[in-house]
């Protein structure tokens, strides 16, 4: 899961415009989810949550 702007840019289909328009929103939501799920960001990678994800279209 991307927790920084550089990680967000690594997602297939995300470029500078999507980063500018949606990056902060997505990153904040992801960080909140991780914090609630694991107790803190420090535990993100220790808990087995993978660093890399791609969004799939339904």
Z-matrix of the N, CA and C atoms (Angstrom, degrees):
N
C 1 1.443
C 2 1.520 1 108.59
N 3 1.301 2 117.46 1 132.79
C 4 1.464 3 119.38 2 -178.93
C 5 1.531 4 111.12 3 -73.87
N 6 1.332 5 115.93 4 128.78
C 7 1.452 6 119.71 5 176.51
C 8 1.524 7 110.97 6 -122.37
N 9 1.333 8 115.98 7 13.58
C 10 1.465 9 120.98 8 175.06
C 11 1.530 10 107.83 9 -145.21
N 12 1.320 11 115.59 10 163.35
C 13 1.463 12 119.88 11 179.76
C 14 1.525 13 111.47 12 -63.93
N 15 1.312 14 117.43 13 -37.29
C 16 1.468 15 119.67 14 179.95
C 17 1.528 16 110.61 15 -66.82
N 18 1.327 17 117.70 16 -38.13
C 19 1.465 18 120.86 17 176.98
C 20 1.527 19 110.43 18 -68.74
N 21 1.334 20 117.80 19 -37.03
C 22 1.460 21 121.98 20 178.60
C 23 1.532 22 109.95 21 -62.03
N 24 1.329 23 117.20 22 -38.83
C 25 1.464 24 121.46 23 179.13
C 26 1.529 25 112.77 24 -67.27
N 27 1.317 26 117.85 25 -20.15
C 28 1.461 27 121.40 26 179.52
C 29 1.530 28 112.53 27 -75.92
N 30 1.327 29 117.83 28 -12.37
C 31 1.463 30 121.54 29 -179.82
C 32 1.518 31 109.17 30 -72.53
N 33 1.327 32 115.55 31 132.46
C 34 1.462 33 120.81 32 178.72
C 35 1.531 34 110.05 33 -57.97
N 36 1.320 35 116.54 34 128.32
C 37 1.464 36 121.39 35 178.55
C 38 1.521 37 114.12 36 93.36
N 39 1.316 38 117.30 37 -4.46
C 40 1.467 39 120.83 38 178.74
C 41 1.522 40 108.42 39 -102.83
N 42 1.311 41 114.57 40 125.62
C 43 1.461 42 121.31 41 176.93
C 44 1.514 43 109.64 42 -124.42
N 45 1.310 44 116.03 43 -164.76
C 46 1.464 45 121.10 44 -176.70
C 47 1.526 46 112.18 45 -62.27
N 48 1.336 47 117.39 46 -37.95
C 49 1.470 48 119.65 47 -178.79
C 50 1.522 49 111.83 48 -67.32
N 51 1.325 50 117.37 49 -45.99
C 52 1.466 51 119.98 50 178.69
C 53 1.527 52 110.52 51 -66.18
N 54 1.317 53 116.47 52 -36.85
C 55 1.460 54 119.24 53 176.40
C 56 1.526 55 110.03 54 -60.94
N 57 1.310 56 116.14 55 -46.03
C 58 1.467 57 121.12 56 -179.18
C 59 1.527 58 111.17 57 -64.11
N 60 1.341 59 116.74 58 -43.55
C 61 1.464 60 120.82 59 -175.06
C 62 1.521 61 113.94 60 -80.16
N 63 1.316 62 117.83 61 -33.96
C 64 1.465 63 120.94 62 -170.89
C 65 1.526 64 115.10 63 -126.91
N 66 1.316 65 117.95 64 -13.33
C 67 1.453 66 121.36 65 -172.91
C 68 1.513 67 114.94 66 -54.35
N 69 1.325 68 117.34 67 -54.06
C 70 1.463 69 120.40 68 -178.07
C 71 1.522 70 111.47 69 -61.32
N 72 1.323 71 117.07 70 -40.99
C 73 1.462 72 121.17 71 179.49
C 74 1.529 73 110.83 72 -61.05
N 75 1.325 74 117.25 73 -51.76
C 76 1.464 75 121.11 74 -179.03
C 77 1.527 76 111.33 75 -63.85
N 78 1.314 77 117.24 76 -45.36
C 79 1.463 78 120.77 77 -177.75
C 80 1.526 79 110.58 78 -62.06
N 81 1.329 80 117.35 79 -42.46
C 82 1.466 81 120.21 80 179.10
C 83 1.520 82 111.91 81 -64.29
N 84 1.330 83 117.26 82 -41.91
C 85 1.470 84 120.95 83 178.73
C 86 1.529 85 110.18 84 -64.77
N 87 1.311 86 116.82 85 -42.82
C 88 1.468 87 120.96 86 179.12
C 89 1.527 88 110.48 87 -62.83
N 90 1.330 89 116.90 88 -44.71
C 91 1.465 90 120.33 89 179.22
C 92 1.530 91 111.34 90 -61.91
N 93 1.345 92 116.65 91 -41.49
C 94 1.466 93 119.85 92 177.28
C 95 1.525 94 110.83 93 -62.06
N 96 1.322 95 116.89 94 -42.90
C 97 1.466 96 121.16 95 178.73
C 98 1.529 97 110.70 96 -61.34
N 99 1.326 98 115.84 97 -46.29
C 100 1.461 99 120.02 98 -179.59
C 101 1.525 100 110.47 99 -62.82
N 102 1.318 101 116.21 100 -44.71
C 103 1.469 102 119.86 101 -179.87
C 104 1.524 103 111.06 102 -59.77
N 105 1.326 104 117.18 103 -42.46
C 106 1.467 105 120.84 104 179.98
C 107 1.526 106 111.44 105 -70.62
N 108 1.316 107 116.81 106 -36.10
C 109 1.463 108 121.31 107 -176.63
C 110 1.517 109 113.36 108 -76.80
N 111 1.325 110 116.19 109 -36.55
C 112 1.461 111 119.55 110 -173.00
C 113 1.519 112 113.84 111 -114.50
N 114 1.294 113 117.41 112 -12.34
C 115 1.456 114 120.60 113 -178.69
C 116 1.511 115 113.74 114 98.52
N 117 1.339 116 117.82 115 -25.42
C 118 1.467 117 121.86 116 176.48
C 119 1.514 118 110.09 117 -171.84
N 120 1.321 119 116.29 118 163.29
C 121 1.458 120 120.36 119 178.52
C 122 1.515 121 111.70 120 -67.84
N 123 1.302 122 118.09 121 -27.50
C 124 1.464 123 120.99 122 -179.08
C 125 1.516 124 111.02 123 -59.95
N 126 1.332 125 117.10 124 -27.76
C 127 1.458 126 121.14 125 -177.32
C 128 1.524 127 112.90 126 -89.83
N 129 1.327 128 118.61 127 -0.75
C 130 1.465 129 122.07 128 -173.51
C 131 1.521 130 112.56 129 -52.30
N 132 1.321 131 117.41 130 -54.62
C 133 1.452 132 119.77 131 -175.23
C 134 1.523 133 111.37 132 -81.78
N 135 1.309 134 117.96 133 -26.93
C 136 1.455 135 121.50 134 177.51
C 137 1.526 136 111.43 135 -68.39
N 138 1.351 137 116.61 136 -28.20
C 139 1.456 138 120.41 137 -175.63
C 140 1.525 139 113.01 138 -80.85
N 141 1.331 140 117.38 139 -3.87
C 142 1.455 141 120.25 140 178.52
C 143 1.510 142 113.73 141 95.54
N 144 1.327 143 118.35 142 1.09
C 145 1.461 144 120.45 143 176.40
C 146 1.516 145 107.12 144 -71.42
N 147 1.315 146 116.57 145 125.01
C 148 1.459 147 120.67 146 -177.37
C 149 1.518 148 111.21 147 -71.95
N 150 1.308 149 115.55 148 147.93
C 151 1.456 150 122.37 149 -179.21
C 152 1.524 151 111.35 150 -74.91
N 153 1.307 152 118.27 151 -32.20
C 154 1.462 153 121.23 152 -173.32
C 155 1.523 154 111.62 153 -108.73
N 156 1.311 155 115.63 154 128.97
C 157 1.458 156 123.05 155 175.76
C 158 1.514 157 108.23 156 -140.69
N 159 1.303 158 117.84 157 157.82
C 160 1.449 159 121.97 158 170.11
C 161 1.515 160 107.74 159 -131.58
N 162 1.311 161 116.33 160 144.52
C 163 1.453 162 121.05 161 179.79
C 164 1.520 163 108.82 162 -82.55
N 165 1.315 164 116.51 163 134.90
C 166 1.453 165 121.55 164 -179.50
C 167 1.512 166 109.45 165 -107.57
N 168 1.329 167 116.16 166 141.14
C 169 1.460 168 121.16 167 175.44
C 170 1.518 169 108.65 168 -82.57
N 171 1.313 170 115.96 169 139.59
C 172 1.478 171 120.29 170 177.29
C 173 1.503 172 110.78 171 -82.34
